Amino acid sequence: MPCTNCGNEQIDVYCARCGEKQPGHHDRTVGHFAHDVVHEMVHLDSKLFTTLRELVVRPGFLTAEYFAGRKKRYIAPLRLFLTLFALQFLAFTVFKPVALYSVSSFKKFDRRGNLTALLEKSAKKRNMPVEQFEERVDERWHKNLSLLQLVNLLGIALVLKLLYWRRYLVEHLVFSAHFLSFSYLATLVISFPIYAIVGFEPGPLQQILSVLHIVILLAYLYFAQRRFYEQTRAKAVLKTALLWGGTYVVTVLILGGSLVAALLRYR
């Protein structure tokens, strides 16, 4: 009997070509099903713990492991990146006191009132309350921001390509995925609990948390480049500054561009 997955003729319990386990009568037993469930849960928990530990404790290590051919023991870079982005994004959108990705939050930083005036004018044009119009803009903004996350990943990878032009773009993509994953995780662990208690408001606390976040990310980039790109201390410092500048520009373009696109849709 050929492999049920790929059709290969040379099979035993597992297919020699694709590795698919071939079905048997024991697959239909409750005991076998329970064994599979326990195995997958334990395996996932172990892989998740190992991945997050190495991501936090050893900057650049996961990227080095990926290209050293040791991939199975860790969560894949893109999957890790998308999962942590989704968790961070949900945390800062669903929970209203820390709704960072909201035009109402951006209005708090709008000292000149330009954004507020634009929203009021657009809402009046459509004969709807400002709050309802803001909700529509938020929905479009969230959709745009979610769709552009892969562009965010590519943008940072291209900055890395300028700094390390002899290295493959794929290497920079994996490095960027791990860096952004750490950034999202740091935001969830450090900023979210504090904002959940006191709320997201402009002021000294928000400024302190922003500075702390930047310092942590700069340190992470420095050590990650030292480990993966094997840079000297001086080169790592210089390239960390350049990479941070490029990353900041990409982030602002993605965040601001997605918001502007949402506002233009309803002008």
C-alpha positions as CSV (number, residue, x, y, z in Angstrom):
1,M,0.0,0.0,0.0
2,P,1.5,3.4,-0.9
3,C,1.9,6.3,1.5
4,T,-1.5,7.9,2.3
5,N,0.1,11.3,2.1
6,C,2.6,11.4,-0.8
7,G,2.0,8.1,-2.6
8,N,5.5,6.7,-2.0
9,E,5.8,3.0,-2.3
10,Q,8.6,2.5,0.2
11,I,6.9,2.7,3.5
12,D,6.8,1.0,6.9
13,V,5.2,2.5,10.0
14,Y,6.4,5.9,8.8
15,C,6.9,7.0,5.2
16,A,10.6,7.1,4.1
17,R,9.9,10.1,1.9
18,C,7.6,12.5,3.9
19,G,7.6,11.0,7.4
20,E,3.8,10.6,7.5
21,K,2.7,7.9,10.0
22,Q,0.6,5.4,8.3
23,P,-2.9,4.7,9.7
24,G,-3.7,1.5,11.7
25,H,-6.6,0.1,13.7
26,H,-5.1,1.5,17.0
27,D,-5.5,5.0,15.7
28,R,-9.2,4.8,16.4
29,T,-8.8,3.9,20.1
30,V,-9.4,6.5,22.8
31,G,-6.1,5.6,24.4
32,H,-4.2,6.4,21.3
33,F,-6.1,9.7,20.9
34,A,-5.3,10.7,24.5
35,H,-1.7,9.8,24.0
36,D,-1.5,12.1,21.0
37,V,-3.1,15.0,22.9
38,V,-0.8,14.7,25.9
39,H,2.3,14.4,23.6
40,E,1.4,17.5,21.6
41,M,0.6,19.6,24.7
42,V,3.8,18.6,26.4
43,H,5.9,19.0,23.2
44,L,4.3,22.5,22.5
45,D,4.8,23.7,26.1
46,S,8.5,22.5,26.0
47,K,9.1,24.2,22.7
48,L,7.4,27.4,23.7
49,F,9.3,27.7,27.0
50,T,12.6,27.0,25.3
51,T,11.9,29.5,22.5
52,L,10.9,32.3,24.8
53,R,13.7,31.6,27.2
54,E,16.3,31.8,24.5
55,L,14.6,34.8,22.9
56,V,14.9,36.8,26.1
57,V,18.1,35.5,27.7
58,R,20.3,35.1,24.6
59,P,19.8,37.8,21.9
60,G,20.6,36.5,18.5
61,F,20.9,32.9,19.6
62,L,17.6,31.7,18.0
63,T,18.7,33.2,14.6
64,A,22.1,31.5,14.8
65,E,20.4,28.2,15.7
66,Y,18.0,28.5,12.8
67,F,20.8,28.8,10.2
68,A,22.8,26.1,12.0
69,G,20.1,23.7,11.1
70,R,18.6,23.3,14.6
71,K,15.0,24.4,13.9
72,K,12.7,21.7,15.3
73,R,13.4,22.4,18.9
74,Y,12.1,26.0,18.6
75,I,9.0,27.7,17.3
76,A,9.5,28.9,13.7
77,P,10.5,32.6,13.5
78,L,7.5,33.8,11.4
79,R,5.1,31.9,13.5
80,L,6.6,33.4,16.7
81,F,6.5,36.9,15.2
82,L,2.9,36.7,14.1
83,T,1.7,35.1,17.4
84,L,3.4,37.7,19.6
85,F,2.2,40.5,17.4
86,A,-1.3,39.2,17.6
87,L,-1.2,39.0,21.4
88,Q,0.3,42.4,21.8
89,F,-2.1,43.9,19.3
90,L,-5.1,42.4,21.0
91,A,-3.9,43.5,24.4
92,F,-3.6,47.1,23.3
93,T,-6.8,47.3,21.3
94,V,-9.4,45.2,23.2
95,F,-8.7,46.5,26.7
96,K,-9.9,50.1,26.5
97,P,-7.8,51.6,29.3
98,V,-4.7,50.7,27.3
99,A,-6.1,51.1,23.8
100,L,-2.9,52.4,22.2
101,Y,-4.0,51.6,18.7
102,S,-6.9,54.0,18.8
103,V,-7.4,57.5,17.4
104,S,-8.9,58.6,20.8
105,S,-5.5,57.8,22.3
106,F,-3.6,59.6,19.6
107,K,-5.8,62.7,20.3
108,K,-4.3,62.9,23.8
109,F,-0.9,63.7,22.1
110,D,-2.5,66.1,19.6
111,R,-1.6,69.4,21.4
112,R,-2.5,71.6,18.4
113,G,-5.9,69.8,18.0
114,N,-5.4,69.1,14.2
115,L,-6.4,65.4,14.5
116,T,-9.4,66.3,16.7
117,A,-10.6,68.9,14.2
118,L,-10.2,66.5,11.3
119,L,-12.2,63.8,13.0
120,E,-15.0,66.2,14.1
121,K,-15.2,67.6,10.5
122,S,-15.3,64.2,8.9
123,A,-18.0,63.0,11.4
124,K,-20.1,66.0,10.8
125,K,-19.9,65.5,7.1
126,R,-21.4,62.0,7.6
127,N,-24.0,63.1,10.1
128,M,-22.7,60.7,12.8
129,P,-21.4,61.2,16.4
130,V,-17.6,61.6,16.6
131,E,-17.3,58.5,18.8
132,Q,-19.0,56.4,16.1
133,F,-16.8,57.8,13.4
134,E,-13.7,57.1,15.5
135,E,-14.7,53.5,15.9
136,R,-15.0,53.2,12.1
137,V,-11.5,54.7,11.6
138,D,-10.1,52.4,14.3
139,E,-11.5,49.3,12.6
140,R,-9.9,50.3,9.3
141,W,-6.7,51.3,11.0
142,H,-6.5,47.9,12.8
143,K,-7.0,46.1,9.5
144,N,-4.4,48.1,7.7
145,L,-1.9,47.7,10.6
146,S,-2.4,43.9,10.7
147,L,-1.9,43.6,6.9
148,L,1.3,45.7,7.0
149,Q,3.1,43.7,9.6
150,L,5.0,41.6,7.0
151,V,6.0,44.9,5.4
152,N,7.3,46.0,8.8
153,L,9.4,42.8,8.9
154,L,10.7,43.3,5.4
155,G,11.5,47.0,6.0
156,I,13.7,46.2,9.0
157,A,15.4,43.4,7.0
158,L,16.2,45.8,4.2
159,V,17.8,48.2,6.8
160,L,19.9,45.2,7.9
161,K,20.8,44.5,4.3
162,L,22.2,48.0,4.0
163,L,24.4,47.4,7.1
164,Y,25.4,43.8,6.2
165,W,25.1,43.8,2.4
166,R,27.1,40.7,1.9
167,R,24.7,38.6,4.0
168,Y,21.6,37.0,2.5
169,L,18.3,38.8,2.8
170,V,16.7,35.7,4.4
171,E,19.2,36.0,7.3
172,H,18.0,39.5,7.9
173,L,14.4,38.5,7.7
174,V,14.8,35.8,10.4
175,F,16.9,38.2,12.6
176,S,14.1,40.9,12.2
177,A,11.4,38.3,13.1
178,H,13.2,37.5,16.3
179,F,13.9,41.1,17.2
180,L,10.3,42.2,16.6
181,S,9.1,39.2,18.6
182,F,11.2,40.3,21.5
183,S,9.9,43.8,21.1
184,Y,6.3,42.7,21.3
185,L,7.0,40.4,24.3
186,A,8.8,43.2,26.2
187,T,5.8,45.5,25.6
188,L,3.4,42.8,26.9
189,V,5.5,42.0,30.0
190,I,6.7,45.5,31.0
191,S,4.3,48.2,29.7
192,F,0.9,46.4,29.6
193,P,0.6,45.6,33.3
194,I,1.5,49.2,34.3
195,Y,-0.9,50.7,31.7
196,A,-3.6,48.3,32.7
197,I,-3.5,49.7,36.3
198,V,-3.0,53.4,35.6
199,G,-4.3,53.7,32.0
200,F,-2.5,55.0,28.9
201,E,-2.0,58.8,29.4
202,P,0.6,61.3,28.3
203,G,2.9,62.3,31.1
204,P,6.1,61.4,33.0
205,L,5.2,57.7,33.5
206,Q,4.5,57.2,29.8
207,Q,7.8,58.9,29.0
208,I,9.7,56.8,31.4
209,L,8.3,53.6,30.0
210,S,9.1,54.7,26.5
211,V,12.7,55.4,27.4
212,L,13.0,52.1,29.3
213,H,11.6,50.3,26.3
214,I,14.0,52.0,23.9
215,V,17.0,51.2,26.2
216,I,16.0,47.5,26.4
217,L,15.7,47.2,22.6
218,L,19.0,49.0,22.0
219,A,20.7,46.6,24.4
220,Y,19.0,43.7,22.7
221,L,20.1,44.8,19.2
222,Y,23.6,45.3,20.4
223,F,24.0,41.8,21.9
224,A,22.0,40.1,19.1
225,Q,24.3,41.6,16.4
226,R,27.4,40.7,18.4
227,R,26.2,37.1,18.5
228,F,24.7,36.5,15.1
229,Y,26.7,38.9,12.8
230,E,29.9,38.5,14.9
231,Q,30.6,42.2,15.2
232,T,33.2,43.9,17.3
233,R,32.1,46.1,20.1
234,A,32.7,49.3,18.2
235,K,31.0,48.1,15.1
236,A,28.1,46.7,17.1
237,V,27.5,50.1,18.8
238,L,27.6,52.0,15.5
239,K,25.3,49.6,13.7
240,T,22.9,49.4,16.6
241,A,22.5,53.2,16.4
242,L,22.0,53.0,12.6
243,L,19.7,50.1,12.8
244,W,17.6,51.7,15.5
245,G,17.2,54.8,13.4
246,G,16.1,52.7,10.4
247,T,13.8,50.7,12.6
248,Y,12.2,53.8,14.0
249,V,11.6,55.2,10.5
250,V,10.0,51.9,9.3
251,T,7.8,51.7,12.4
252,V,6.6,55.3,12.1
253,L,5.8,54.8,8.4
254,I,3.9,51.6,9.1
255,L,2.0,53.0,12.1
256,G,1.4,56.5,10.6
257,G,0.8,55.3,7.1
258,S,-1.9,52.8,8.2
259,L,-3.7,55.5,10.2
260,V,-3.5,58.0,7.4
261,A,-4.9,55.4,4.9
262,A,-7.8,54.8,7.3
263,L,-8.5,58.5,7.6
264,L,-8.3,59.1,3.9
265,R,-10.9,56.3,3.3
266,Y,-13.5,58.3,5.3
267,R,-12.7,61.8,4.1
